[in-house]
Amino acid sequence: MSRFHALRHLLGVWLALGSGLVAVVVATSPVSVAVAVEQRVTISILPPISQYGATPTRPSTALTVVAVEVSPATPGRTVTLSRASGKSWKSVARTTLTSRGLAEFSVPTLTFGRPVTYRATALAFAGEPAVTTRGVLSTQWGAPDFVEEFSGTALTSSWSHRGTDYNPVGLRKCSRGSSQAVRVAGGVVRLSVMRDPSRTDRCAAYRANGDPLGEFDYRLNGHISTAGHQDLTYGVAAARMKFQQLRGQHGAFWMQPSVPVAGATSAAGGGAEIDVIEWFGEGSGGLSGSVYYPTPTGQAKAGGWVADQSAYLGSASDSWWSNYHVFSVEWSPSGYVFRVDGRETWRTSDGVSGRAQYLILSLLSSDYELPNLGGEDRLPQHLFVDWVQFWRSAS
């Protein structure tokens, strides 16, 4: 029997995804004498959403993220990233594929003051030949549509305080938002949980089922939003944050619909609560990301605790309260992708909002959390936000 030689072909296809450019390369290669398998390598540019570090820093120095996805997923396969250098290509980084076939790189947006063209190569592996993508430009997302660096000594006009009343129905009987718990200085906004100086009495807190939790000091919470000032529908929203260490309160970067729709039965029509990130303190479940959205039968939820959280830290000595990290969501009509410093934590196509959404930053002490602080002498607690940005997509 004569040997069968499978044809190999290489097809470069350009696809627009939001404002970013995606290059897809499809290659067919033989894995046996009679069976051919299609390799698909996708490279996409994200905005500068990677900036791990200990101190406040200008967002203009953040690193652009290049995401490469290879199908079929072959964990351990090496992927290299190169940048155009004249008429040649210079290798700048390499990594191996994750279990779902993903490789991610944090790289400079500019070299010698100019945009960079990047391409990726999935090296030959387990009988499959190397596949190289076409190039993508680092500045495809362009300048951010909204930038907040928290310079000066007060919030800009893009922000306002929210939740300024004690809210027993919302399980914050013992706390309320207040400007006293928000401080802008040194290029960051500090959101606090602190005692309410106007109250000398104590608050009896209860669980949602009515079980008593004890008595606690009344609290003020840092709770601000861009409602009525800044919103987006599809794109990438990011915040560089350093959380509080202790339990008893939770820090968050999240989004809500700019115009609530009463009786909505879908996220497309009514929007969603998009919890880009929540941190519940050391010793709890830690980091969480969720989407809450309306359905014909009531509210539904996607997401939850972030898996393998330590894998997203910058070093063995890093922590979510000792260094700043960039938490982001890429939101398109087809779904959400959540990331830490440009590295994907989870994604979902559930509850995709079709409405404009505004941004929220908060450090909230819900009643059910209060016993976890370990004593009122541990107040105040602080969350720091270095910057917030969003890039609107073209969708």
N, C-alpha and C positions, 0 to 999 in steps of 0.2 A: 504494500500500500504506500503510495507516495505521501510525503509529509505535507500537512496543511499549513500554509503560511498565512496568518491573519494580517489583514491590512491595518496599518497604523495611520491615523490622521490626526491633525491638530487644527482646531478651529478656535479662533479668538473672537469673542463676542463682548461687546460693550453694553452694559445695562446701567440705567440711571436709577439710583436708590436714594430718594430724598435729594439732598443737595450734594451727597457724596457720590463718587464715581466708583463703580464696581467693574472689575474685569473678570470675566469667566473664561476659563480655558477648558475645553472638553477634549479628551484624548482616549482613543480606544487602543488597548494593548492586550496581547494574548496572555492568558494565565495557564493555558494548556493547548494542545494541538488542535482542539476542536471548540474551545470556548473562549470568547473575547469579553473583556470587562471594560466598562467605560469609566475613566477617571475624570473627575470634575474638580477643578481647583478655582476657587473664587477669592479674589483679593478686594478688599474694600477699605477706603479711607474714612476715618472718623475724625472729628475735631480734636483739638488739643485738650484731652481729658485725663491726662496722666501727670500727676505732680505730687508724689509722696515726699514728705519732709517734715522737719521739726519746727520750722519758722514760717511766718507769713511771707508770701512771695507774690510777685506780680503774675497775673494769669497769662500774660504774654510770653512767659518763659515755660509754660506747660508744654509737654510733649504730645505730638500727634500720635494717634494709634492706628496701626495697620493690622487688620484682622484677615486671616487667611483660613479658609475652610476647604478641606480635602475630602472627597468622597470617591471610593469607599473609605471610611475612617480606619486608619491603621495606626493605632497608638504606638508611639516610639519612633515613627518615621521622621526624619530630619527635614525641616523646612528652613531655607535660607532666605534672607532679605537683602536685596542689592539696591543701590541708587545709581542713577545715571550720572556718569562722569565724562563729559565730552561725548565721544562716540563709543565709549565702553561702559561697562557696569562694574561698580565696586561693591564687594560684599561688606555689609555693615552689621549683620546680626544673624544668629541662628538659634533655633529651638526645636523641640520635638512636639509632635501632635498629641493632643489630649485624647481621651477615650472617645470623644465625639468628633475627632478629626479637626480640631481647632488649634491654630497657632496665632499668637498675638505679640505684637512688637510695639514698644514705645520709642519713638524716634523724633529727631528734630524736624520741625516744620520748615525751617529755612536753613540753608547752608550758604555761607558767605552772603547772607542777606537775600537769597533767592529761593523760590519754591523748589522742592525736590520731587523728582519722579522716582517712584519705588516700584519694584517688581519682586515677585516671590518665586522660588523654585522648590517644589517637592522632590527631594532627591530619590534616585532609584531605590526601590525597597521591595523585598520579597517577590522578585520577578517582575515588578512593575517598573517601567522606565521613568526617568525624571520628566517632570512636567513644569514648564515655566509660564507664568502669566504674562500678560502685556503690562505696560507701565500705567501707574495711576499717579496723579499729581497731588502733592501734600496739601495744597490749599483749596481743594475742591469745595469745602464747606464755606469758604470765605470768612469774612469778619463776623463775629457773633452779633446777633440782633439785639442782645441785651447783655450788659456787663455791669456788675456791681462789685466794687472793690472795697467798700466800707471805709473809704478814706474820710478824714475829718473827724468830727466829734459828735455827729448826729446822723440819724438815718436820712437818706435822701427821700425825695418826694415819691419814689417808686414803692415805698413801704408804708404800712400802717399796722397798728396793733390790733389784735383780735382776741376774742374770748375773754373780754374784760369783766365778765360777771361770774360769780360762783355758779356752778352748773351741776346740781345734784343729779339731774336726769342723765347727763353725760358722764356720770361717775367722777365728777370733779367738784364735789361738794366743798372740799377743803382747799381748793386752789382756783386762781383766776389769772388771766393774762394782765400784764401791767407794764407800762413804760419804765417803771422803776427797776424791772428785771432785765432791761436791755441797755447795754452800754457799747458805744462805738468809740474805739481808741486803738492806736497802733496798727491801723490797717485791717482790723477784724471787728466783727460784732460779737459781743459776748452775751449769750442768753443764759439766764440763771433761774434756779429754783431757790427762793429765799423766803424767810419769814415775812408775813404781811405786818408792817410796823403799825398799821391802823387797828390791829386786832390784838387784844390782850386775853381774850377767851380762847377756849380750845374747841376743836372740831371733832365730833364723833363721826367716824367714817364707817361705812358699811360696804359689803360686797353687793354685787348685782342681785344676789338671791336674798339679801336682807341680813346676812350674818354679820355681826359686829366685828370690826377690825381693831378698835381701840380709839383713843383720843390723841390728836396731833395738833401741832401748831398750824394755823392758817398760813397758806403759802401764796406767793406771787410767782408767776411763770413768765419766762420770755417766750413770746408767741407773736410772730410777725408774718405778714404776707404782702404780695403784690396785687391783691384783689383791686380791681378798678383802675390799675395802672399798667401792669405788664402781664401778658398772657401769650400762649402759643397754641397752635393746633398742628401737631406733627413736627418732629425735629429731635434735637438732643438737648436735654437740660442737665446741668452739672453743678455741684457745689463742693468746695474744698472745706472739709470739716475735721475738727478734733473734738471727740466726745468726752463727756464726764466719765469717771471710772465707776462710780458706785451705782448700785440698784436703788430703787425708790423713786425713780423718775426715768423718762426715756426721751432721748434726743431724736429728731427726725427732720428729714427733707422730703416734702410731699407736695401733692398737687390736688386741687379740687376744681370742679367746673365753674367757669366765670359766671354763667347764668344758670342757676338751678332750674330743672325741669320737673315740676310736680307730676307725679304719677308715671314717670318714665319707666319703660319696661325693657330697655336695652341701653348699653353704654354708647352705642352709636347715636342714639337720640337724646340720652340724658347725661352723658359723661360718666366719669368714674372717679373714685378716690385712688390716686396713684401714689402709694407709699414707696418712693424711690429707695429710701433706707430708713430704718429705725434701729436704735441701739438701746437695749434695756439694762445695760450694766454688766460688769464682771460677775460671773457666777450664775447669770441667767442663761437664756437661750442665745443671748448675744445679738447678732445682726439679723434683721428681718426685712424682707421686701414683699409687698403685697399689692393686689389690685382688688378693690371692692366695687361692685357694679350691679345695677338693677337688672332684674329678669322678670318675666311674667309671674313668677311664683315667689318673688322677694329678692333680697340682696344675696349675691353670691360672692365668693372669694377665690382668688387664685394666688398662689405663692405661700410664703411662710418663712421659717428659719432658713438662713443661707447655709448651704452645705459646705463643710470643710473650710470654715472661715479663716483659719490660720494660714491657709495656702495663699491668701490675698494680702498678707502682711509683707512689709518690705524687708524684714530681716528677723533673725531669731529673737532679738531684743525689742522688736517693734510691738506696739499695741495700739488699739483704737483710741486710747486717751493720751498717748505720749507723742503722737505724730499726726500730722494732717494727711488725709487721703481724699481723693476725688471720687465722689459717688455720683453716678449718672444713670439716665435712662434714655435709650433711643426709641422713639415712639413713631410708628408709621401706621398706615391704614391696615397693615397685616399683623401687627403685634407690637410687643415691647421687648427690648433687650436691656437688661440691667447689668451694670459693670462697676467694679472698683478699680480705680486707676487704669481704666481701659481694658480690664480683664473681665470677661463675661462671668457673672455669677449664676444667672438663670434667665430664661425667656419664656414668654407665653403669648398665645394668640387669643386668649380669653379676655373678655371685658374691654375690648379696644374702644377707647373714647373717640367719638366723632365730633366732640365739642371743644371749644377753646378752654384751656385750663390755666389757672394762676398758681404761683409758687408759694410755698409755706416753709418757714423755718421755725422750729419750736423745741423747747425743753419743757415737757409737761409732767406734772406729778398727779397721775390718776389715783383715786382713792385706794384702789386695790393694791397699788405699789407701795404705799406709805410705810407699812411695817418692814419692808425690805431694806430701808435705808440704814437701819441699825442704830437709831438714836437721832433726836432732833439737833444734837450738838454737831452733827455732820453737815448741817446747812451753813452756808449756801453751797450749791453745786453749780458747775458751769459747763457750757458747751460753747465752742469757738468756731466761727465761720469766717474763713479768709476771703473767699469770693464766690459769686454765683454768676453763671452765664447760661444763655441758651442760644441755639442756632435753629432757625426755622428751616424746614425742608421745603423743597419746591412742590411737594405733593399737594 
